[in-house]
Every structure is written in C-alpha cells, then in structure tokens.
Amino acid sequence: DFYPKLQEHILGCLLHLTWSGDGNEFSNKERSKLVILNNQMFHYKVMHINYTTYDVHCGQDSINSRNHADIMVL
C-alpha cells in the first residue's frame, strides 16, 4: 500500500496539483509512468543542503533527523 501512495504523492508534486487530503487517485497506467530506479529508496540520518545566500555566497546546512525530526521544506 505504501508504494502506490508514494507514487501518488510524487506525481501530485511533479504535476503541481493542489493537495486535497484524500489523494489524487491516479490510474494504474498513470502511476506506471513514474519509475523509481531499481525500486530502491535510501534512508539517511543527515542531509546536507548547499544553497546561495542573499549576498550571493555559497552556504551549506545540514538536517539531522536524530536531533530535530520535525522538518518543513518550502
């Protein structure tokens, strides 16, 4: 049940659909167009993010799921 929900979520994001809370209910044919290479997902405890600061310098930040599990990304 997880994999179809993951496909629905990713397709909704890629197609810029507004989330209704009930899911988008894509057809099997539509979901089959989304391919996750080798059906593999990886879990990382630390994520490093490179970004450009407001004064056009390079910056890097990290998110550690053990310290701060609540993360919001825009």
ABEGO torsion letter per residue (X at the ends): XAAAAAAAAAAAAAAGBBBAGAEAGBBAAAAAABBBBGGBBBBBABBBBBBBBAAGBBBBBBBBAAABABBBBX
